Amino acid sequence: MKNPMAVLDGLKRFDTATVCNVLEITGLRSKTEGYADARIKALFPQLPPMVGFAVTAAFRACEATKGVPVYQSLVDQVTTFENLPGPAVAVFQDLDDPPTAATFGEVMCTTYVTFKAAGLVTSGCARDLPQVERLNFPCFASGVMAAHGYCHMPFHGIPVRIGGLVIHPGDLLHGDANGLTSIPLAAAPFVPWACERYMEAEALVMNHLKSGFATPKTYGEVMGQMRQMLEKLGEELRQKIAGET
């Protein structure tokens, strides 16, 4: 990806639902793939979109371990951030089912903020919510739990599954109050451009509905115009992606 920071800045301008709309018309994947399900929720939905590259790990807290340096794992993890083309998103699959304890809290999130991470995603739970909220650090989790148990990271840099979404190390993630999605790297440079065009097509319908003159007939006509615009956009987007790859 050329100029990744410019691409990420462009992606931050749009919500995750609009990004998902655009990805649906690329034809790169099924319309029911590429996003986390309803188990994963934004803990601070008022924050702007999170955009960054996945740094993955597995998490476990259900039983005591011997000789596993928990905080050394955190040091090792943040050391890898400098190898990414942009800000990291710390991604944890909780291997305990159901979760035994919180995956993260104030110390971990403060660490990530210090090392310029974009956010955190876990299939497990959170704690220290008031303290973490003050950091303005986007976090996604399945719930909240007070204790941290025997927390440790047995594996790093592996594919993980978060709310049904398989995330590989280095995947580009986008998340906000609407949820979490991954963006194929080949499509990423063109998604901001396509988001603008997609919103223009939607505005055609929304403006008509708010005009005070909409009838079922005119509504159908305007919907047809939007459909044609999106079909054309999808074709142009696929051509741009093909040219990039």
C-alpha positions in Angstrom: 0.0 0.0 0.0 1.5 3.3 -1.1 1.4 6.1 1.5 -0.5 4.1 4.2 -0.9 7.0 6.6 -2.8 9.0 4.0 -5.0 6.0 3.3 -5.7 5.7 7.1 -6.5 9.4 7.4 -9.0 9.0 4.6 -10.6 6.0 6.2 -11.0 7.8 9.5 -13.4 10.2 7.8 -16.1 7.6 7.4 -18.1 5.4 9.8 -17.7 1.6 9.7 -21.2 1.1 8.3 -20.3 3.2 5.2 -17.0 1.3 4.9 -18.9 -2.0 5.0 -21.4 -0.7 2.3 -18.5 0.0 0.0 -16.8 -3.3 0.7 -20.0 -5.1 -0.2 -19.9 -3.7 -3.8 -16.3 -4.7 -4.4 -17.2 -8.3 -4.9 -14.0 -9.3 -3.0 -15.9 -11.4 -0.4 -19.4 -12.5 0.6 -21.7 -9.8 1.9 -21.9 -11.8 5.1 -18.2 -12.0 5.7 -15.5 -9.7 6.9 -17.0 -8.2 10.0 -17.4 -9.1 13.7 -20.9 -10.2 14.9 -23.0 -8.6 17.6 -21.0 -10.2 20.5 -18.3 -7.5 19.9 -19.3 -4.0 21.0 -17.6 -0.6 21.1 -17.1 0.2 24.8 -16.8 3.9 24.0 -19.2 4.5 21.1 -18.8 8.2 21.2 -15.2 8.0 19.9 -14.3 8.5 16.2 -13.5 5.5 14.0 -10.5 3.3 14.9 -8.3 2.5 12.0 -5.0 0.4 12.3 -3.2 -2.8 11.6 -3.7 -5.9 13.7 -1.2 -7.2 16.2 -2.6 -10.5 17.3 -2.3 -12.6 20.4 -4.1 -15.3 22.4 -5.2 -14.7 26.0 -5.9 -17.0 28.9 -6.7 -16.4 32.6 -8.4 -19.5 33.9 -5.4 -21.2 35.6 -2.1 -20.4 37.1 1.0 -20.6 35.0 4.6 -21.1 35.9 7.4 -18.9 34.5 5.1 -16.9 32.1 6.2 -13.3 32.4 2.9 -11.4 31.7 4.4 -8.0 31.4 7.3 -9.2 29.4 4.8 -10.4 26.9 3.4 -6.9 26.8 6.9 -5.4 26.2 7.5 -7.9 23.4 4.2 -7.0 21.8 4.7 -3.3 21.7 8.2 -3.8 20.3 6.5 -5.2 17.1 4.5 -2.0 16.6 7.4 -0.3 14.8 7.3 -3.0 12.1 3.8 -1.9 11.0 3.1 0.6 8.2 0.8 2.5 10.6 -0.7 2.4 14.1 -1.3 -0.9 15.7 -4.6 -2.4 16.9 -4.0 -4.9 19.7 -6.2 -7.9 19.0 -6.8 -10.7 21.6 -8.7 -13.9 21.3 -9.8 -15.1 24.7 -9.2 -18.8 24.8 -11.3 -19.2 27.9 -15.0 -19.9 27.1 -16.7 -18.3 28.8 -14.2 -15.6 29.8 -12.7 -16.1 33.2 -11.4 -12.5 33.7 -10.7 -9.2 32.0 -8.3 -9.2 29.0 -7.3 -5.6 29.6 -7.5 -2.6 31.9 -5.9 0.8 32.6 -2.3 -0.4 32.6 -2.5 -2.2 29.2 -4.4 0.6 27.5 -2.1 3.3 28.9 0.8 1.3 27.5 -0.8 1.1 24.1 -1.6 4.8 24.0 2.0 5.6 24.9 3.2 3.5 21.9 0.7 5.2 19.6 -1.7 2.2 19.1 -5.1 3.0 17.4 -7.2 0.8 19.6 -7.8 -2.6 21.2 -10.1 -5.5 20.2 -10.8 -8.7 22.2 -13.3 -11.5 22.2 -13.1 -11.4 26.0 -13.8 -8.7 28.6 -12.7 -5.3 29.8 -12.2 -3.6 33.2 -11.2 -0.2 34.5 -13.7 1.4 32.2 -13.8 4.9 33.8 -10.0 5.1 33.7 -9.7 3.7 30.1 -12.4 6.0 28.9 -10.4 9.0 29.9 -7.6 7.9 27.6 -9.9 8.3 24.5 -8.7 4.9 23.4 -11.1 2.9 21.3 -11.8 -0.6 22.7 -14.0 -3.4 21.5 -15.0 -6.3 23.8 -17.8 -8.8 24.5 -18.4 -7.7 28.1 -17.0 -6.4 31.4 -15.4 -8.3 34.3 -13.7 -6.9 37.5 -10.7 -9.2 38.0 -7.8 -10.2 35.8 -7.3 -13.8 37.0 -4.1 -15.5 35.9 -3.8 -13.4 32.8 -1.2 -14.3 30.2 -0.6 -14.4 26.5 0.4 -17.9 25.4 0.6 -17.1 21.7 1.6 -14.1 19.6 1.3 -13.3 15.9 -1.3 -15.9 15.0 -4.6 -15.8 13.3 -7.4 -15.2 15.8 -11.2 -15.3 15.7 -13.1 -12.3 17.2 -16.9 -12.5 17.1 -16.7 -14.8 14.1 -14.2 -12.6 12.2 -10.8 -14.2 11.5 -8.1 -11.6 11.9 -4.5 -12.2 10.7 -1.5 -10.3 11.8 -1.2 -7.1 9.8 -4.9 -7.0 8.8 -6.3 -3.5 8.4 -9.2 -3.0 10.8 -11.9 -0.3 11.0 -14.3 0.0 13.9 -16.7 2.4 15.6 -20.1 2.4 17.3 -21.5 0.4 14.5 -19.0 -2.5 14.9 -15.8 -3.9 13.5 -14.7 -4.8 10.0 -11.5 -5.8 8.2 -10.5 -4.0 4.9 -8.7 -5.9 2.2 -5.4 -4.2 1.7 -5.8 -4.1 -2.1 -9.1 -2.2 -1.7 -8.0 0.1 1.1 -6.5 3.0 -1.1 -9.8 3.3 -2.9 -12.3 3.0 -0.1 -12.3 6.6 1.0 -13.0 7.8 -2.6 -15.8 5.2 -2.9 -17.3 6.1 0.5 -17.8 9.7 -0.8 -19.4 8.4 -4.0 -21.6 6.0 -2.0 -22.8 8.8 0.3 -23.7 11.0 -2.7 -25.9 8.2 -4.1 -27.6 7.7 -0.7 -28.1 11.5 -0.4 -30.1 11.4 -3.6 -32.7 9.2 -1.9 -32.5 10.9 1.5 -32.9 14.4 0.1 -36.0 13.2 -1.9 -37.6 11.7 1.2 -37.1 14.9 3.1 -38.3 17.1 0.3 -42.0 16.9 1.3 -42.9 15.8 -2.3 -42.1 12.1 -2.2 -44.7 9.6 -3.5 -44.3 5.9 -3.8 -43.8 6.4 -7.6 -41.1 9.1 -7.3 -39.5 7.2 -4.4 -39.2 4.1 -6.6 -37.7 6.2 -9.4 -35.1 7.8 -7.1 -34.2 4.4 -5.7 -33.7 3.2 -9.2 -31.3 6.1 -9.8 -29.4 5.3 -6.7 -29.1 1.6 -7.7 -27.7 2.6 -11.1 -25.1 4.9 -9.4 -24.0 2.2 -7.1 -23.7 -0.4 -9.8 -21.5 2.0 -11.8 -19.5 2.8 -8.6 -19.0 -1.0 -8.0 -17.7 -1.5 -11.5 -15.3 1.5 -11.2 -14.1 0.3 -7.8 -13.4 -3.2 -9.0 -11.4 -1.8 -12.0 -9.3 0.3 -9.6 -8.6 -2.7 -7.3 -7.7 -4.9 -10.3 -5.3 -2.2 -11.5 -3.7 -2.1 -8.0 -3.2 -5.8 -7.8 
